[in-house]
Amino acid sequence: MVYDIHIFVCTNQRSGSERLSCGEEHGLALTAEFKKQLNDLPVKLKARANKSGCLGICDFGPTVAIYPEGTFYVGVKVEDVKEIVQSHLVNGQKVDRLILKK
């Protein structure tokens, strides 16, 4: 299947480092919740949630990147996933409070 939307969830885990790591926060739980929320939608989107390695902005993690538009959500919690799916993916309205500020 060809997907229109790709959701990359950082699951990188750094052992023995003082630097934050998204995977240690709950990257795998976020990936699972995105998959659940996508599967539970009454209308199926051509979207896929994937684990990813480091997205390079660890200090703001846990990080989620949505492509093709390149939106980065930071500080994402499991309870934020439903809002991201409903607001951004279904209704086209980004969740401003979670967007990486450039």
Legacy VTK file of the C-alpha trace (Angstrom):
# vtk DataFile Version 3.0
C-alpha trace
ASCII
DATASET POLYDATA
POINTS 102 float
0.000 0.000 0.000
1.122 3.532 -0.731
0.602 5.936 2.172
-0.267 9.635 1.940
0.717 10.353 5.550
3.727 9.034 7.433
4.004 9.455 11.196
7.493 8.959 12.583
7.770 8.517 16.348
11.241 8.732 17.828
11.991 5.599 19.829
15.720 6.253 20.183
17.162 5.174 23.504
20.525 6.455 24.679
22.049 4.574 27.554
24.621 6.169 29.788
24.055 9.701 28.506
22.881 12.802 30.312
21.055 13.938 27.178
17.328 13.262 26.936
16.123 10.437 24.749
12.584 10.187 23.348
12.381 6.409 23.588
13.040 6.499 27.299
10.070 8.810 27.774
7.537 6.556 25.985
8.271 6.360 22.266
7.021 2.778 21.906
3.788 3.598 23.736
3.257 6.592 21.428
3.767 4.438 18.336
1.272 1.863 19.605
-1.287 4.575 20.417
-0.974 6.163 16.960
-1.575 2.741 15.382
-4.594 2.159 17.627
-6.097 5.579 16.912
-5.624 5.149 13.152
-7.215 1.695 13.235
-10.164 2.969 15.302
-11.091 5.731 12.851
-14.466 5.244 11.136
-12.870 6.489 7.905
-9.582 4.894 6.988
-6.736 7.236 6.194
-3.827 6.170 4.051
-1.543 6.769 7.019
1.163 4.752 8.688
2.787 5.178 12.094
6.408 4.034 12.324
9.111 3.889 14.939
12.091 6.010 13.990
15.590 6.620 15.180
16.698 9.972 16.490
15.005 12.947 14.841
17.692 15.302 16.111
15.737 17.428 18.569
16.068 15.303 21.695
15.860 18.211 24.126
12.225 18.748 23.109
11.128 15.100 23.018
9.271 12.898 22.823
9.145 13.901 19.178
6.717 12.980 16.396
7.243 14.022 12.763
4.387 13.984 10.265
5.162 13.868 6.576
4.873 14.887 3.806
4.416 18.410 5.234
7.165 18.034 7.834
5.296 18.994 10.997
7.235 18.245 14.180
5.338 17.755 17.419
7.364 17.823 20.633
6.731 16.943 24.248
4.089 14.506 23.036
2.301 12.352 25.597
0.139 9.303 24.961
-2.956 11.341 25.846
-2.076 13.818 23.035
-2.197 11.215 20.273
-5.974 11.165 19.824
-6.004 14.964 19.494
-3.216 14.886 16.895
-5.009 12.216 14.864
-8.435 13.883 15.053
-7.350 17.498 14.714
-4.389 17.262 12.344
-4.831 14.098 10.320
-8.631 13.998 10.048
-9.532 17.719 10.132
-6.341 19.340 8.808
-5.829 21.553 11.888
-2.396 21.279 13.487
-2.182 21.076 17.281
-0.391 24.387 17.885
0.500 23.780 21.537
2.678 20.785 20.544
4.356 22.142 17.399
8.112 22.675 17.526
8.708 26.414 17.662
11.480 27.355 15.230
LINES 1 103
102 0 1 2 3 4 5 6 7 8 9 10 11 12 13 14 15 16 17 18 19 20 21 22 23 24 25 26 27 28 29 30 31 32 33 34 35 36 37 38 39 40 41 42 43 44 45 46 47 48 49 50 51 52 53 54 55 56 57 58 59 60 61 62 63 64 65 66 67 68 69 70 71 72 73 74 75 76 77 78 79 80 81 82 83 84 85 86 87 88 89 90 91 92 93 94 95 96 97 98 99 100 101
